Amino acid sequence: MTTLPPPITELSAQEARRLALRAQGFLGAPDRRAGVRGVLRHLGAVQLDTISVLARSHELIPYARLGALGRKAVEDAYWQDTHAFEYWSHAACILPIEEWPHFAFRRRAYRNRPHWNHSLPDGTYDQVVKQLRTEGPLTATDLGGAKRTSEWWDWSGTKVAVERALMYGEVVCVERRGWKRVYDLAERAVPAALLHDELDDAECLRRLVRLAGQSLGVGTRADIADYHRLKGEQVDAVIADSGLVPVTVEGWSKPAWADPAALETPPRGRHRTTLLSPFDSLIWDRARTERIFGFTHRLEAYVPKQKRVHGYFAMPVLAGGRLVGRVDPAREGRTLVAKQITLDGPKAAPAVAQALVEAAGWVDCTDVRVERVDAPDLREPLTRELTRLLA
């Protein structure tokens, strides 16, 4: 007897957007008891980046979902008691420790073909591993120096060796100390039950495709591949067995898949109003952000200053389940400075003001100053709302 494929579920564009918001933790009451660790497990990956304006991105991501959190509590949630590890996922990310086995396919790929051209002096790799085994957790500086010169890319042999060991899975980052990675042997840091690379590539990929679908709510093949930076053909090979179900979405030109659990109940609840890190997983895929929100988002930190449109670290503002503007923030003492603000019309002013005041309180600022509003006629309603909230 022939088994028929499951019926394709049809979703409106609004339903798809709400599924995505709930999957990312922005619709409905947040699970405060699970805290930062709950956010990490819910998202599956929290991206790291060196830029720090209000805070670093891995702090901004739980803040955006849970509100004001002690910043030390955020760091402790990631690093204490081996709840997480750093590895290459969407980019350099913090990942739940239970997903260690499912990145075995990537560790094997790195061992088979190192992906950079840094030279590695003979014996340096073994020396680094031996030093970590003897002395315990160390930074690259402790191991002998991270750089040969002041140029960021000019790594020392020691730094090349320890980063390669991290890619291979022989070494892990167990904490950040002044933003420097602290390395230790995986055999000491990863629970024994998770340590060994026993899963084959197909098992790893099925799990990561399923996790991506759960974290997205609904996504195209490209969306799902991008979440953990898989190849399209890797997704194709396992998606039929991943547990995700095919759907069609109004206005989407490509087929999509959804988390079946997400389809069981319609997304309901309170929408979060907040500033978003440009590295937030809700918006890190530019094409998906445009498709779902009709919002073009681009990080301009690496764009020459004279060519920037919205500012160095423009943070989109989420309110009512939509992206209603963006703020390029800075800090001067205890003042949060909005260097440049874009509003999606006057109705966005209260939400943007609320997001600014809440963020200011979180980073211990007592005032908010607006320097520039792209539409000058919207400056007055925005400053009026700020004055009311700060009174």
MISENU-81680 format. One record per residue (C-alpha): x, y negated, z negated; residue in three letters. Coordinates in steps of 0.5 Angstrom, whole numbers, plus 2048, in hexadecimal, padded with zeros to 3 digits. Layout:
<pts>
XYZALA;...
</pts>
This chain:
<pts>
800800800MET;8037F9802THR;8047F47FCTHR;8017ED7FELEU;8057E77FCPRO;8027E37F6PRO;7FE7DD7F9PRO;8017D77FAILE;7FF7D27F5THR;7FE7CB7F8GLU;8007C57F3LEU;7FE7BD7F4SER;8047B97F4ALA;8027B67EDGLN;8017BD7EBGLU;8087BF7EDALA;80B7B87EAARG;8077BA7E3ARG;80A7C17E3LEU;8117BE7E4ALA;8107B97DFLEU;80E7BE7DAARG;8137C37DCALA;8197BE7DAGLN;8167BC7D4GLY;8127B57D5PHE;80B7B77D5LEU;8087BA7CFGLY;80A7BA7C7ALA;8127BB7C7PRO;8147C17C2ASP;8177BD7BDARG;8197C37B9ARG;81D7C67BEALA;8217C07BFGLY;8277BF7C4VAL;8287C67C4ARG;8217C77C6GLY;8227C27CCVAL;8287C57CELEU;8247CC7CFARG;81E7C97D2HIS;8227C57D7LEU;8287CB7D8GLY;82D7C67D9ALA;82F7BF7D7VAL;8347BB7DBGLN;83A7B87D9LEU;83D7B27DBASP;8437AD7D9THR;83F7A67DAILE;83C7A47D3SER;83879D7D3VAL;83379E7CELEU;8357A57CDALA;8387AB7D0ARG;8337AF7D5SER;8337B57D1HIS;8307B17CBGLU;82B7AD7CFLEU;8287B37D2ILE;8257B67CBPRO;8247AE7C9TYR;81F7AD7CFALA;81B7B37CDARG;81B7B37C5LEU;81C7AC7C4GLY;8217A97BFALA;8267AE7BDLEU;82C7AE7B8GLY;8327AE7BDARG;8367B27B9LYS;8307B77B8ALA;8307B77C0VAL;8387B97C0GLU;8377BE7BBASP;8317C27BEALA;8357C37C4TYR;83C7C57C1TRP;83A7C87BAGLN;8397D07B9ASP;83B7D17C0THR;8347CF7C3HIS;8377CD7CAALA;83D7CD7CFPHE;83F7C87D4GLU;83F7CB7DBTYR;83E7C97E2TRP;8377C97E4SER;8337C37E7HIS;83A7C07E6ALA;83E7C07DFALA;8387C27DACYS;8377C47D3ILE;8337CB7D4LEU;8307D07CFPRO;8357D57CCILE;8307DA7CEGLU;8317D97D5GLU;8387DA7D5TRP;8377E17D8PRO;8337DE7DEHIS;8397DA7E1PHE;83D7E07E1ALA;83C7E07E9PHE;83F7D97E9ARG;8457DB7E5ARG;8477E07E9ARG;8467DC7EFALA;84B7D77ECTYR;8507DD7EAARG;8507DF7F2ASN;8517D87F5ARG;8537D27F0PRO;84F7CC7F3HIS;8557C77F2TRP;85C7C67F5ASN;85F7C47EFHIS;8667C77EESER;8677CC7E8LEU;86E7CD7E6PRO;8707D47E5ASP;86F7D77DEGLY;86B7D17DCTHR;8647D47DCTYR;8667DA7D7ASP;86A7D57D3GLN;8637D17D2VAL;85F7D77D0VAL;8657D97CBLYS;8657D37C8GLN;85E7D37C7LEU;85E7DA7C4ARG;8637D87BFTHR;8617D17BDGLU;85A7D17BEGLY;8557CB7C1PRO;8597C67C4LEU;8587C07C9THR;85C7C07D0ALA;8617BA7CCTHR;8627BF7C6ASP;8647C57CCLEU;8697C07CFGLY;8667BA7D2GLY;8607B97D7ALA;8637B57DCLYS;86A7B47DFARG;8687AC7E1THR;8637A87DFSER;85F7A97E5GLU;8597AD7E3TRP;85A7B37E9TRP;8617B47E7ASP;8607BA7E2TRP;8667BD7DFSER;8677C47E0GLY;8657C67D9THR;85E7C27DBLYS;85E7C67E1VAL;85F7CC7DEALA;85A7CB7D8VAL;8547C97DDGLU;8557CF7E1ARG;8557D37DBALA;84E7D07DALEU;84C7D17E1MET;84E7D97E0TYR;84A7D97D9GLY;8507DB7D5GLU;8507D47D2VAL;84A7D07D0VAL;8497C97CDCYS;8477CA7C6VAL;8467C27C5GLU;8477BB7C7ARG;84C7B77C3ARG;84C7B07C5GLY;84A7B27CCTRP;84F7B77CDLYS;84E7BE7CDARG;8507C37C8VAL;8527CA7CBTYR;8527D17C7ASP;8527D87CALEU;84B7DA7CCALA;84C7E17C8GLU;84C7DD7C2ARG;8467D87C4ALA;8417DC7C8VAL;83D7E17C4PRO;8407E87C5ALA;8397EA7C8ALA;8397E57CDLEU;8417E57CFLEU;8427EA7D4HIS;8407E97DCASP;83C7EF7DCGLU;8367EC7E1LEU;8377EC7E8ASP;8367E67EDASP;82F7E87EEALA;82D7E87E7GLU;8307E27E6CYS;82D7DE7ECLEU;8267E17EAARG;8267DE7E3ARG;8297D77E5LEU;8247D77EBVAL;81E7D87E6ARG;8217D37E1LEU;8217CE7E6ALA;81A7CF7E8GLY;8187CF7E0GLN;81C7C87DFSER;8197C57E5LEU;8127C87E5GLY;8117C87ECVAL;8177C77F2GLY;8197C87F9THR;81F7CD7FAARG;8237C77FBALA;8217C57F4ASP;8227CB7F1ILE;8297CC7F4ALA;82B7C57F2ASP;8297C67EATYR;82F7CB7E9HIS;8337C97EFARG;8317D07F3LEU;8327D17FALYS;82B7D27FEGLY;82D7D9800GLU;82E7DB7F9GLN;8277D87F7VAL;8247DC7FEASP;8277E27FBALA;8247E27F5VAL;81E7DE7F4ILE;8197E37F6ALA;81B7E77F0ASP;81C7E17EBSER;8157E17E9GLY;8137DA7ECLEU;80D7DA7F0VAL;80C7D67F7PRO;8087D07F7VAL;8067CA7FCTHR;8077C37FAVAL;8037BD7FDGLU;8087B9801GLY;80E7BE800TRP;8107C0807SER;8147C6804LYS;8117CC801PRO;8127CC7F9ALA;8127D17F3TRP;80F7D07ECALA;8107D37E5ASP;80A7D77E5PRO;8097D57DDALA;8097CE7DFALA;8037CF7E4LEU;7FF7D37DEGLU;7FD7CC7DBTHR;7FC7C57DEPRO;8017C07DBPRO;7FE7BC7D6ARG;8007B77D0GLY;8047B17CFARG;8097AE7D4HIS;8107AC7D1ARG;8127A57D2THR;8197A47D3THR;8207A27D6LEU;8237A87DALEU;82A7A97DBSER;82C7AA7E2PRO;82F7B17E1PHE;8287B37DEASP;8267BA7E1SER;81F7B67E3LEU;8227B27E8ILE;8297B57E9TRP;8277B77F0ASP;8267B17F4ARG;8217B47FAALA;81D7B87F5ARG;81C7B17F1THR;81A7AD7F7GLU;8157B37F9ARG;8127B47F2ILE;8127AC7F0PHE;8137A87F6GLY;8197A57F3PHE;8207A47F5THR;8257A57F0HIS;82C7A57F1ARG;8327A47ECLEU;83679E7EEGLU;83C79F7E9ALA;8407A17EETYR;83E79C7F3VAL;8427967F4PRO;83F7907F0LYS;83E78C7F6GLN;83A7917F9LYS;8357937F3ARG;82E7927F4VAL;82B7947EDHIS;8317947E8GLY;8377987E6TYR;83379D7E1PHE;82C79B7E3ALA;8277A07DFMET;8207A17E2PRO;81A7A07DDVAL;8157A57DDLEU;80E7A37DAALA;8077A77DBGLY;80B7AC7DFGLY;80E7A87E4ARG;8147A47E6LEU;81279D7E5VAL;8197997E5GLY;8207997E3ARG;8257967DEVAL;82C7957DFASP;82E7947D7PRO;8347927D3ALA;8367907CCARG;83878A7C9GLU;83978B7C2GLY;83278D7BFARG;82F78A7C5THR;82C78F7CBLEU;82D78B7D1VAL;82978C7D7ALA;82E78A7DDLYS;82978B7E2GLN;82278E7E2ILE;81D7907E8THR;8167917E6LEU;8107947EAASP;80C78E7EAGLY;80978B7E3PRO;8067917E1LYS;80C7947DFALA;80F78E7DBALA;80C7917D4PRO;80F7987D6ALA;8167957D7VAL;8167917D1ALA;8147977CDGLN;81979B7D0ALA;81E7957CFLEU;81C7947C7VAL;81C79B7C6GLU;82379D7C9ALA;8267967C5ALA;8247997BFGLY;8277A07C0TRP;82E79D7C1VAL;82D7987BBASP;82C7927BFCYS;82778D7BCTHR;8267887C2ASP;8257897CAVAL;8277847CFARG;8257847D6VAL;82A7817DBGLU;8267827E2ARG;8207857E4VAL;8207867ECASP;8197837EDALA;81977C7E9PRO;81277C7E8ASP;8127827E4LEU;81777F7DFARG;81277C7DBGLU;80D7827D9PRO;8137867D8LEU;8167817D3THR;80F7807D0ARG;80F7877CEGLU;8167887CBLEU;8147827C7THR;80E7857C4ARG;81178C7C3LEU;8187897C0LEU;8147847BBALA;
</pts>
